[in-house]
């Protein structure tokens, strides 16, 4: 399967699981189903915005950790080819 399909399936499973958990959770006697849907909706927005943020953060950390080494290798190769 393509990564995009897998990621969308995982995101929808997380959203459905969160919705099920909140609907089953008793929040008090005066909590209406509409209030629970409100919490589900904004909870899903927050969760689905955290996934791309974490992916971006991982890419930034990877680039900081390994990007300097790649730049140094390219500079060394260009110096050795220029001197020969």
DSSP file (Angstrom, degrees, kcal/mol; ACC not computed):
  #  RESIDUE AA STRUCTURE BP1 BP2  ACC     N-H-->O    O-->H-N    N-H-->O    O-->H-N    TCO  KAPPA ALPHA  PHI   PSI    X-CA   Y-CA   Z-CA
    1    1 A X              0   0    0      0, 0.0     2,-0.1     0, 0.0     0, 0.0   0.000 360.0 360.0 360.0 153.1    0.0    0.0    0.0
    2    2 A X     >  -     0   0    0      1,-0.1     4,-2.0     4,-0.0     3,-0.2  -0.442 360.0-121.1 -75.1 152.3    1.1    3.6   -0.5
    3    3 A X  H  > S+     0   0    0      1,-0.2     4,-3.0     2,-0.2     5,-0.2   0.869 111.4  58.2 -61.7 -37.0    2.2    5.5    2.5
    4    4 A X  H  > S+     0   0    0      1,-0.2     4,-2.1     2,-0.2    -1,-0.2   0.902 107.5  46.3 -61.9 -41.2   -0.5    8.2    1.9
    5    5 A X  H  > S+     0   0    0     -3,-0.2     4,-2.2     2,-0.2    -1,-0.2   0.905 113.2  49.3 -67.2 -41.8   -3.2    5.5    2.2
    6    6 A X  H  X S+     0   0    0     -4,-2.0     4,-2.5     1,-0.2    -2,-0.2   0.928 111.4  49.1 -63.7 -45.6   -1.7    4.0    5.3
    7    7 A X  H  X S+     0   0    0     -4,-3.0     4,-2.4     1,-0.2    -1,-0.2   0.892 111.5  49.0 -62.6 -40.0   -1.4    7.4    7.0
    8    8 A X  H  X S+     0   0    0     -4,-2.1     4,-2.3    -5,-0.2    -1,-0.2   0.882 111.2  50.1 -69.2 -36.1   -5.0    8.3    6.2
    9    9 A X  H  X S+     0   0    0     -4,-2.2     4,-2.2     2,-0.2    -2,-0.2   0.916 111.8  47.9 -65.7 -42.2   -6.2    5.0    7.5
   10   10 A X  H  X S+     0   0    0     -4,-2.5     4,-2.4     2,-0.2    -2,-0.2   0.918 111.9  50.1 -63.9 -43.3   -4.2    5.4   10.7
   11   11 A X  H  X S+     0   0    0     -4,-2.4     4,-2.4     1,-0.2    -2,-0.2   0.904 111.7  47.3 -63.5 -41.2   -5.5    9.0   11.1
   12   12 A X  H  X S+     0   0    0     -4,-2.3     4,-2.5     2,-0.2    -1,-0.2   0.872 111.2  51.4 -70.4 -34.7   -9.1    7.9   10.7
   13   13 A X  H  X S+     0   0    0     -4,-2.2     4,-2.5     2,-0.2    -2,-0.2   0.892 110.7  49.0 -65.7 -39.0   -8.7    5.0   13.1
   14   14 A X  H  X S+     0   0    0     -4,-2.4     4,-2.5     2,-0.2    -2,-0.2   0.928 112.8  47.5 -64.5 -44.6   -7.2    7.4   15.7
   15   15 A X  H  X S+     0   0    0     -4,-2.4     4,-2.4     1,-0.2    -2,-0.2   0.912 113.7  47.2 -64.0 -42.2  -10.1    9.8   15.2
   16   16 A X  H  X S+     0   0    0     -4,-2.5     4,-2.4     2,-0.2    -1,-0.2   0.899 112.6  49.4 -67.2 -39.9  -12.7    7.0   15.4
   17   17 A X  H  X S+     0   0    0     -4,-2.5     4,-2.4     2,-0.2    -2,-0.2   0.900 111.8  48.5 -64.3 -41.3  -11.1    5.6   18.5
   18   18 A X  H  X S+     0   0    0     -4,-2.5     4,-2.4     2,-0.2     5,-0.2   0.917 111.6  49.9 -64.2 -43.0  -11.0    9.0   20.1
   19   19 A X  H  X S+     0   0    0     -4,-2.4     4,-2.3     1,-0.2    -2,-0.2   0.910 111.8  48.1 -62.4 -42.6  -14.7    9.6   19.2
   20   20 A X  H  X S+     0   0    0     -4,-2.4     4,-1.8     1,-0.2    -1,-0.2   0.909 111.9  49.5 -65.0 -42.2  -15.7    6.3   20.7
   21   21 A X  H  X S+     0   0    0     -4,-2.4     4,-1.3     1,-0.2    -2,-0.2   0.907 112.7  46.5 -65.4 -41.5  -13.7    6.8   23.9
   22   22 A X  H  < S+     0   0    0     -4,-2.4    -1,-0.2     1,-0.2    -2,-0.2   0.892 111.5  51.0 -70.3 -38.0  -15.2   10.3   24.4
   23   23 A X  H  < S+     0   0    0     -4,-2.3    -1,-0.2     1,-0.2    -2,-0.2   0.840 113.7  45.6 -68.1 -30.3  -18.8    9.1   23.7
   24   24 A X  H  < S+     0   0    0     -4,-1.8     2,-0.4    -5,-0.2    -1,-0.2   0.713  95.4  92.1 -82.0 -20.8  -18.3    6.3   26.2
   25   25 A X  S  < S-     0   0    0     -4,-1.3     2,-0.7    -5,-0.2    -4,-0.0  -0.598  76.7-133.7 -79.9 129.4  -16.8    8.5   28.9
   26   26 A X        +     0   0    0     -2,-0.4     3,-0.1     1,-0.1    -2,-0.1  -0.744  25.0 178.7 -85.5 115.6  -19.2   10.0   31.3
   27   27 A X        -     0   0    0     -2,-0.7     2,-0.2     1,-0.4    -1,-0.1   0.472  57.6 -62.9 -97.4  -4.0  -18.5   13.7   31.7
   28   28 A X    >   -     0   0    0      3,-0.1     3,-1.1     1,-0.1    -1,-0.4  -0.639  53.5 -79.9 138.1 164.8  -21.2   14.6   34.1
   29   29 A X  T 3  S+     0   0    0      1,-0.2    -1,-0.1    -2,-0.2    -2,-0.0   0.787 123.8  49.6 -69.3 -26.0  -25.0   14.7   34.3
   30   30 A X  T 3  S+     0   0    0     -3,-0.1     2,-0.5     2,-0.1    -1,-0.2   0.380  80.9 113.6 -95.9   6.5  -25.4   17.9   32.4
   31   31 A X    <   -     0   0    0     -3,-1.1     2,-0.2     4,-0.1    -3,-0.1  -0.665  53.7-155.3 -80.6 123.1  -23.2   17.0   29.4
   32   32 A X     >  -     0   0    0     -2,-0.5     4,-1.8     1,-0.1     3,-0.2  -0.512  28.5-110.6 -91.8 162.6  -25.2   16.7   26.3
   33   33 A X  H  > S+     0   0    0      1,-0.2     4,-2.4     2,-0.2     5,-0.2   0.848 119.4  58.1 -59.8 -32.7  -24.3   14.7   23.2
   34   34 A X  H  > S+     0   0    0      2,-0.2     4,-2.0     1,-0.2    -1,-0.2   0.888 104.4  50.4 -65.4 -37.6  -23.7   18.0   21.3
   35   35 A X  H  > S+     0   0    0     -3,-0.2     4,-2.1     2,-0.2    -1,-0.2   0.888 110.2  50.5 -65.5 -38.5  -21.1   19.0   23.9
   36   36 A X  H  X S+     0   0    0     -4,-1.8     4,-2.4     2,-0.2    -2,-0.2   0.909 109.2  50.3 -66.1 -40.7  -19.4   15.6   23.4
   37   37 A X  H  X S+     0   0    0     -4,-2.4     4,-2.8     2,-0.2    -2,-0.2   0.876 107.9  54.8 -63.0 -36.7  -19.4   16.0   19.6
   38   38 A X  H  X S+     0   0    0     -4,-2.0     4,-2.2     2,-0.2     5,-0.3   0.936 109.9  45.7 -60.1 -47.2  -17.9   19.5   20.1
   39   39 A X  H  X S+     0   0    0     -4,-2.1     4,-2.2     1,-0.2    -2,-0.2   0.889 113.1  50.5 -63.8 -39.2  -15.0   17.9   22.2
   40   40 A X  H  X S+     0   0    0     -4,-2.4     4,-2.6     2,-0.2    -2,-0.2   0.931 109.8  50.6 -62.8 -46.1  -14.6   15.1   19.6
   41   41 A X  H  X S+     0   0    0     -4,-2.8     4,-1.9     1,-0.2    -2,-0.2   0.943 115.7  39.6 -60.4 -51.0  -14.4   17.6   16.7
   42   42 A X  H  X S+     0   0    0     -4,-2.2     4,-2.1     1,-0.2    -1,-0.2   0.832 114.0  54.8 -72.0 -30.7  -11.8   19.8   18.3
   43   43 A X  H  X S+     0   0    0     -4,-2.2     4,-2.5    -5,-0.3    -1,-0.2   0.902 108.3  49.3 -64.7 -40.3   -9.9   16.8   19.7
   44   44 A X  H  X S+     0   0    0     -4,-2.6     4,-2.7     2,-0.2    -2,-0.2   0.890 109.5  52.2 -65.6 -38.7   -9.7   15.3   16.2
   45   45 A X  H  X S+     0   0    0     -4,-1.9     4,-1.5    -5,-0.2    -2,-0.2   0.936 111.6  46.2 -61.7 -45.8   -8.4   18.6   14.8
   46   46 A X  H  X S+     0   0    0     -4,-2.1     4,-1.3     2,-0.2    -2,-0.2   0.926 114.7  46.6 -64.3 -44.9   -5.7   18.8   17.4
   47   47 A X  H  X S+     0   0    0     -4,-2.5     4,-1.2     1,-0.2     3,-0.4   0.927 112.7  49.1 -63.7 -44.8   -4.6   15.2   16.9
   48   48 A X  H  X S+     0   0    0     -4,-2.7     4,-0.7     1,-0.2    -1,-0.2   0.731 110.9  50.8 -71.9 -20.3   -4.6   15.5   13.1
   49   49 A X  H  X S+     0   0    0     -4,-1.5     4,-1.1    -5,-0.2    -1,-0.2   0.723 104.7  58.2 -84.0 -22.7   -2.5   18.6   13.3
   50   50 A X  H  X S+     0   0    0     -4,-1.3     4,-2.5    -3,-0.4     5,-0.2   0.817  95.8  63.8 -74.8 -30.5    0.0   17.0   15.6
   51   51 A X  H  X S+     0   0    0     -4,-1.2     4,-2.0     2,-0.2    -1,-0.2   0.960 107.3  39.0 -62.4 -53.8    0.8   14.2   13.1
   52   52 A X  H  X S+     0   0    0     -4,-0.7     4,-2.6     1,-0.2    -1,-0.2   0.861 114.6  56.4 -65.0 -31.8    2.3   16.5   10.3
   53   53 A X  H  X S+     0   0    0     -4,-1.1     4,-2.5     2,-0.2    -1,-0.2   0.916 108.1  46.6 -64.3 -41.7    4.0   18.6   13.0
   54   54 A X  H  X S+     0   0    0     -4,-2.5     4,-2.3     2,-0.2    -1,-0.2   0.886 111.9  51.0 -67.5 -38.1    5.8   15.6   14.4
   55   55 A X  H  X S+     0   0    0     -4,-2.0     4,-2.0    -5,-0.2    -2,-0.2   0.921 111.9  47.2 -63.2 -43.1    6.8   14.5   10.9
   56   56 A X  H  X S+     0   0    0     -4,-2.6     4,-2.3     2,-0.2    -2,-0.2   0.911 111.2  51.2 -64.5 -42.5    8.2   17.9   10.1
   57   57 A X  H  X S+     0   0    0     -4,-2.5     4,-2.5     1,-0.2    -1,-0.2   0.902 109.0  51.3 -61.4 -41.3   10.0   18.0   13.5
   58   58 A X  H  X S+     0   0    0     -4,-2.3     4,-2.3     1,-0.2    -1,-0.2   0.895 110.0  49.1 -62.5 -40.6   11.6   14.6   12.7
   59   59 A X  H  X S+     0   0    0     -4,-2.0     4,-2.4     2,-0.2    -1,-0.2   0.883 110.7  50.6 -66.1 -37.8   12.8   15.8    9.3
   60   60 A X  H  X S+     0   0    0     -4,-2.3     4,-2.5     2,-0.2    -2,-0.2   0.932 111.6  47.0 -65.4 -45.0   14.2   19.0   10.9
   61   61 A X  H  X S+     0   0    0     -4,-2.5     4,-2.5     1,-0.2    -2,-0.2   0.909 112.7  50.2 -63.0 -41.4   16.1   17.0   13.5
   62   62 A X  H  X S+     0   0    0     -4,-2.3     4,-2.7     1,-0.2     5,-0.4   0.904 111.6  48.1 -62.9 -42.0   17.4   14.6   10.8
   63   63 A X  H  X S+     0   0    0     -4,-2.4     4,-2.2     2,-0.2     5,-0.4   0.892 113.0  47.7 -67.9 -39.2   18.6   17.4    8.6
   64   64 A X  H  X S+     0   0    0     -4,-2.5     4,-0.5     2,-0.2    -2,-0.2   0.909 117.0  43.2 -66.3 -41.2   20.3   19.1   11.5
   65   65 A X  H  < S+     0   0    0     -4,-2.5     4,-0.2    -5,-0.2    -2,-0.2   0.896 133.0  17.3 -73.4 -40.8   22.0   15.9   12.6
   66   66 A X  H  X S+     0   0    0     -4,-2.7     4,-1.5    -5,-0.2    -3,-0.2   0.563 108.0  77.0-112.1 -10.4   23.0   14.6    9.2
   67   67 A X  H  X S+     0   0    0     -4,-2.2     4,-2.1    -5,-0.4    -3,-0.2   0.872  91.8  54.5 -70.2 -37.2   22.8   17.6    6.9
   68   68 A X  H  X S+     0   0    0     -4,-0.5     4,-2.2    -5,-0.4    -1,-0.2   0.869 107.0  52.1 -65.2 -36.0   26.1   19.2    8.1
   69   69 A X  H  > S+     0   0    0     -4,-0.2     4,-2.1     2,-0.2    -1,-0.2   0.898 109.0  49.4 -67.6 -39.6   28.0   15.9    7.4
   70   70 A X  H  X S+     0   0    0     -4,-1.5     4,-2.1     2,-0.2    -2,-0.2   0.901 111.1  50.0 -65.3 -40.0   26.6   15.9    3.8
   71   71 A X  H  X S+     0   0    0     -4,-2.1     4,-2.3     1,-0.2    -2,-0.2   0.907 110.2  50.2 -64.7 -41.5   27.6   19.5    3.3
   72   72 A X  H  X S+     0   0    0     -4,-2.2     4,-2.3     1,-0.2    -1,-0.2   0.889 109.8  51.0 -64.4 -39.3   31.1   18.8    4.5
   73   73 A X  H  X S+     0   0    0     -4,-2.1     4,-2.2     2,-0.2    -1,-0.2   0.909 111.0  47.8 -64.9 -41.6   31.5   15.8    2.2
   74   74 A X  H  X S+     0   0    0     -4,-2.1     4,-2.1     2,-0.2    -2,-0.2   0.906 112.1  49.5 -66.2 -41.1   30.4   17.8   -0.8
   75   75 A X  H  X S+     0   0    0     -4,-2.3     4,-2.0     2,-0.2    -2,-0.2   0.906 111.2  49.3 -64.7 -41.3   32.8   20.7    0.1
   76   76 A X  H  X S+     0   0    0     -4,-2.3     4,-2.2     1,-0.2    -2,-0.2   0.893 111.3  49.6 -65.2 -39.1   35.7   18.2    0.5
   77   77 A X  H  X S+     0   0    0     -4,-2.2     4,-2.0     1,-0.2    -1,-0.2   0.888 111.0  48.9 -67.1 -38.2   34.9   16.6   -2.8
   78   78 A X  H  X S+     0   0    0     -4,-2.1     4,-1.6     2,-0.2    -1,-0.2   0.857 111.1  50.6 -71.1 -33.4   34.8   19.9   -4.6
   79   79 A X  H  X S+     0   0    0     -4,-2.0     4,-1.9     2,-0.2    -2,-0.2   0.905 111.8  46.9 -67.9 -42.0   38.1   21.0   -3.0
   80   80 A X  H  X S+     0   0    0     -4,-2.2     4,-0.8     1,-0.2    -2,-0.2   0.871 114.0  47.4 -71.3 -34.0   39.9   17.8   -4.1
   81   81 A X  H  < S+     0   0    0     -4,-2.0    -1,-0.2     1,-0.2    -2,-0.2   0.830 112.0  50.4 -74.8 -29.4   38.5   18.0   -7.6
   82   82 A X  H  < S+     0   0    0     -4,-1.6    -2,-0.2     1,-0.2    -1,-0.2   0.841 109.3  51.1 -74.1 -33.9   39.5   21.7   -7.9
   83   83 A X  H  <        0   0    0     -4,-1.9    -1,-0.2     1,-0.2    -2,-0.2   0.685 360.0 360.0 -78.5 -17.8   43.0   21.0   -6.7
   84   84 A X     <        0   0    0     -4,-0.8    -1,-0.2    -5,-0.1    -2,-0.2   0.471 360.0 360.0 -94.1 360.0   43.6   18.2   -9.3
